[in-house]
Amino acid sequence: MPEITDSVEPTEPMAEIEPYLAASWQSQLERLPGQHWPKSTLYVVATPIGNLADLSLRAGYALQLADVIAAEDTRATRVLLQAWGIQTPMLSLHRHNEREQQAAIVQRLAEGARVALVSDAGAPAISDPGGFTVQAVRAAGYDVVALPGASAVTTALMSIGSTTDQHPAFCFLGFLPPKSAARQKQLRAWTSFDGTLMWFEAPHRISAMLKDLLTVFGPVRQVSLARELTKRFEQCVTLPLDQVLQWIAADRFREQGEYVVLLHPPNDAPADTEGEVASPALDAWMDALLAHASTRDAAKIMAQALGQPKDVCYARLLARSGRG
């Protein structure tokens, strides 16, 4: 549930900041009614992911102006509305009733209503309910207006920096399956992706997920974990896959709070002076590959996991097996 981050020592005297902010906010608020707010429209509103102060002025105005708010969890959204003095009525729209509620929302739009759509936290329809509703509203001929804001996906990417000019691509894959075999099957489908892979994961499954990442992608691939984003105890860490489980185990509080997991591009792994990944754990991983696959097949897997040329991997595996 979103909550206001506890205050820390201010970096500037509040007496100097508050008048400036108050005047600026008031100026922007006065402009909002003059903007375009058509009726018979679904407003998809991003909400804070942990710090209630992250709600934008435009999002707050849309929630106040709406005739009704379709909320994933009305109890969680009520905390946000009360914090901002918003009294708009709500209806429940979650994964288990979204398809049934679509007709009611389309009917409200037909009557000229403005309907706001929110999830518990972050952006609706991004690993949250809302996508089917947006599709149904568009199919019925009504407009959909998205109001951008907080998202755990973009916040994690900004905090970690794994997307660069050399590797701009990223793919967000939501939650992985709860069973290890299904997780590994899905992970193997992405071994050749040359960008950042991202998932959400629950705290009680984070260790099991990381073990499967280690199995599929190897020990030296870099992974970043982001938890408690925008809150007081926010943490972001980047480690090789063979070290990250030790980081989790070092503090029992690290198995609390939902995670954003980012698997870095293959060639983000550290290299030795000859440009080859060097690690005792890598030697053990190569031994395990050679025990279950031919040298040629093991080289293919190793090349995909580490982002190195297949012939280089083949030569290293030959040397490791004693046949090179």
C-alpha positions in Angstrom: 0.0 0.0 0.0 1.4 3.4 -0.9 2.7 5.4 2.0 4.4 8.8 2.6 8.2 8.4 2.9 9.4 9.5 6.4 11.1 12.8 6.2 14.8 13.2 6.4 17.0 16.2 7.2 16.1 18.8 4.6 18.8 20.0 2.2 17.4 23.5 2.0 15.6 25.6 4.7 11.8 24.9 4.2 11.1 28.6 4.9 12.9 29.4 1.7 11.4 26.7 -0.4 7.7 26.7 0.6 6.7 30.2 -0.7 8.3 29.4 -4.1 6.6 26.0 -4.3 3.2 27.3 -3.1 3.2 30.1 -5.7 4.3 27.7 -8.5 1.7 25.1 -7.6 -1.0 27.6 -7.4 -0.1 29.0 -10.8 -0.3 25.5 -12.3 -3.5 24.6 -10.5 -5.2 27.7 -11.9 -4.3 26.6 -15.4 -5.7 23.1 -15.1 -9.4 23.9 -15.5 -8.6 25.5 -18.8 -7.1 22.4 -20.2 -9.0 19.9 -22.3 -11.1 17.5 -20.1 -13.7 15.9 -22.4 -16.6 14.0 -21.0 -17.4 10.4 -22.1 -13.6 9.7 -21.7 -11.6 7.1 -19.7 -8.7 8.7 -17.9 -6.0 6.2 -17.1 -4.1 7.7 -14.2 -0.7 6.7 -12.8 -0.5 6.9 -9.0 2.4 6.8 -6.6 4.4 3.6 -6.1 5.3 4.3 -2.5 5.5 8.1 -1.8 2.1 9.9 -1.9 3.8 13.1 -2.8 4.6 11.7 -6.2 1.1 12.3 -7.5 1.2 14.9 -10.2 -1.0 18.0 -10.1 -2.7 16.9 -13.3 -3.4 13.4 -12.0 -4.8 14.8 -8.8 -7.1 17.2 -10.8 -8.3 14.3 -13.0 -9.2 12.2 -10.0 -11.1 15.1 -8.5 -12.9 15.9 -11.7 -13.9 12.4 -12.5 -17.5 11.3 -11.9 -16.2 7.9 -10.6 -12.8 6.2 -10.1 -12.4 2.5 -11.1 -9.9 1.2 -8.5 -8.0 -2.1 -8.3 -8.3 -2.0 -4.5 -10.6 0.7 -3.1 -9.0 0.5 0.3 -5.5 1.3 -1.0 -6.8 4.1 -3.3 -8.8 5.6 -0.4 -5.5 6.3 1.4 -4.3 8.3 -1.6 -7.6 10.1 -2.0 -7.8 11.1 1.6 -4.2 12.4 1.6 -5.1 14.7 -1.2 -8.6 15.6 -0.1 -10.3 13.9 -3.0 -13.9 12.7 -2.4 -14.8 11.1 -5.8 -16.8 7.9 -5.4 -15.1 4.6 -6.4 -16.0 1.3 -7.9 -13.9 -1.9 -7.7 -12.2 -3.1 -10.8 -9.6 -5.9 -10.4 -8.4 -9.0 -12.2 -11.3 -11.1 -11.1 -14.1 -8.8 -12.2 -12.5 -6.6 -14.9 -14.4 -8.2 -17.8 -17.7 -7.9 -15.9 -17.1 -4.2 -15.0 -16.3 -3.2 -18.6 -19.9 -3.0 -19.5 -20.7 -0.8 -16.6 -17.8 1.6 -17.4 -18.8 1.8 -21.1 -22.4 2.6 -20.0 -21.2 5.4 -17.8 -19.2 6.8 -20.7 -22.3 6.6 -22.9 -24.1 8.8 -20.3 -21.3 11.4 -20.6 -19.3 10.5 -17.5 -15.6 11.0 -17.0 -14.2 7.8 -15.5 -10.7 7.5 -14.0 -8.9 4.2 -13.9 -6.2 3.5 -11.3 -4.3 0.5 -9.9 -3.0 0.0 -6.4 0.2 1.8 -7.3 1.9 2.8 -10.5 0.6 2.6 -14.0 -2.6 0.7 -14.7 -2.4 -1.9 -17.5 1.3 -2.5 -16.9 1.4 -5.8 -15.0 -1.8 -4.5 -13.3 -5.5 -4.6 -14.3 -6.8 -2.2 -16.8 -5.7 -3.4 -20.2 -8.9 -5.2 -21.0 -10.9 -2.1 -19.9 -8.9 0.2 -22.2 -9.4 -2.2 -25.1 -13.2 -2.4 -24.4 -13.5 1.4 -24.2 -11.7 2.0 -27.4 -13.7 -0.7 -29.2 -16.9 1.0 -28.0 -15.7 4.2 -29.7 -14.8 6.3 -26.7 -11.5 8.2 -26.0 -8.8 7.1 -23.6 -6.5 9.6 -22.1 -3.4 8.4 -20.2 -1.9 10.6 -17.5 1.7 9.6 -17.0 3.4 9.4 -13.6 5.1 7.0 -11.3 6.1 3.5 -12.6 8.3 0.9 -10.8 9.6 -0.1 -14.3 10.9 3.3 -15.3 12.0 4.2 -11.8 14.1 1.1 -11.5 15.7 1.7 -15.0 16.5 5.3 -13.9 18.1 4.1 -10.7 20.2 1.3 -12.2 21.4 2.7 -15.5 21.5 -0.6 -17.4 20.1 1.0 -20.6 22.7 3.0 -22.5 23.3 4.2 -26.1 25.0 0.9 -26.7 22.2 -1.2 -25.2 19.0 0.9 -25.2 16.6 -2.0 -25.4 14.8 -3.4 -22.4 11.9 -5.8 -22.0 9.6 -5.9 -19.1 8.1 -9.4 -18.6 5.9 -8.9 -15.5 5.9 -11.7 -13.0 7.5 -15.1 -13.8 5.6 -18.3 -13.2 5.6 -19.5 -9.5 7.0 -23.0 -10.4 10.8 -23.4 -11.0 10.4 -25.6 -14.2 8.0 -23.1 -15.8 10.3 -20.2 -14.8 13.3 -21.8 -16.3 11.5 -22.6 -19.5 10.4 -19.0 -19.9 13.8 -17.7 -19.0 15.5 -19.8 -21.7 13.4 -18.2 -24.3 15.2 -14.9 -23.6 18.9 -16.1 -23.4 19.7 -14.4 -26.7 18.1 -11.0 -25.9 20.8 -8.3 -26.1 19.3 -5.8 -23.7 18.0 -5.5 -20.1 15.3 -8.0 -19.0 13.0 -6.9 -16.2 10.6 -8.6 -13.9 8.5 -7.9 -10.7 8.9 -10.5 -8.0 7.3 -11.1 -4.6 9.6 -11.2 -1.6 8.8 -14.8 -0.7 9.9 -16.0 -4.2 12.9 -13.7 -4.8 15.5 -16.3 -3.7 14.0 -19.1 -5.8 13.8 -16.8 -8.8 17.4 -15.7 -8.5 18.5 -19.4 -8.3 16.8 -20.0 -11.6 18.4 -16.9 -13.2 21.8 -18.3 -12.0 21.0 -21.7 -13.6 19.9 -20.3 -16.9 22.2 -17.3 -17.4 25.4 -18.4 -15.5 27.3 -17.0 -12.5 28.9 -13.8 -13.9 25.8 -12.2 -15.5 25.1 -8.9 -13.7 21.7 -8.5 -12.0 20.3 -5.6 -10.2 17.6 -5.6 -7.5 15.5 -2.6 -6.6 13.2 -2.7 -3.6 11.1 -0.2 -1.6 11.5 2.3 -4.5 10.6 5.9 -3.5 10.4 5.0 0.2 12.7 5.8 3.0 14.5 2.4 3.0 14.8 2.2 -0.8 17.6 -0.2 -1.9 19.3 -0.8 -5.3 22.2 -3.2 -5.7 24.0 -4.7 -8.7 26.0 -7.9 -8.3 27.0 -11.0 -10.4 24.4 -13.8 -10.2 26.7 -16.0 -8.1 26.8 -13.3 -5.4 23.3 -12.0 -5.2 21.8 -14.8 -3.1 24.4 -14.1 -0.4 23.3 -10.5 -0.4 19.7 -11.5 0.1 20.6 -13.9 3.0 22.8 -11.3 4.7 19.7 -9.4 6.0 16.4 -10.9 6.8 14.6 -7.6 5.9 15.8 -8.1 2.3 13.0 -10.7 1.9 10.4 -8.1 2.5 8.9 -5.7 0.0 8.3 -6.4 -3.7 11.3 -6.4 -6.0 12.1 -5.1 -9.5 14.7 -7.5 -10.9 16.9 -6.3 -13.8 19.2 -8.7 -15.7 21.8 -6.6 -17.5 22.9 -7.1 -21.1 25.3 -10.0 -21.5 28.4 -8.0 -22.2 27.9 -5.9 -19.1 29.7 -8.7 -17.2 33.2 -7.8 -15.9 36.1 -9.1 -17.9 39.7 -9.9 -17.3 42.6 -8.2 -19.2 42.2 -10.5 -22.2 38.6 -9.6 -22.6 37.4 -12.9 -21.3 35.1 -13.3 -18.3 37.1 -14.8 -15.4 35.6 -16.2 -12.2 36.0 -19.4 -10.2 32.3 -19.7 -10.3 32.4 -19.6 -14.1 34.8 -22.6 -14.1 32.4 -24.6 -12.0 29.5 -23.6 -14.3 31.5 -24.7 -17.3 32.2 -28.0 -15.6 28.5 -28.4 -15.1 27.7 -27.6 -18.7 30.3 -30.1 -19.9 28.9 -32.8 -17.7 25.5 -32.5 -19.3 26.1 -31.4 -22.9 28.6 -31.8 -25.7 31.3 -29.2 -26.0 29.6 -27.7 -29.1 26.2 -27.4 -27.4 27.8 -26.1 -24.2 29.6 -23.4 -26.2 26.3 -22.3 -27.7 24.7 -22.0 -24.3 27.8 -20.2 -22.9 27.9 -17.7 -25.8 24.2 -16.8 -25.3 24.6 -16.4 -21.6 27.8 -14.3 -21.6 27.5 -12.5 -24.9 30.9 -13.8 -26.1 31.7 -15.2 -29.5 30.9 -18.9 -29.8 34.4 -19.8 -31.0 35.9 -18.2 -27.9 33.6 -20.1 -25.6 34.3 -23.3 -27.5 38.1 -22.8 -27.0 37.7 -22.1 -23.3 35.5 -25.2 -22.9 38.0 -27.3 -24.7 40.8 -26.1 -22.5 38.6 -26.7 -19.4 37.9 -30.2 -20.5 41.5 -31.0 -21.1 41.1 -31.6 -24.8 42.3 -28.2 -26.0 
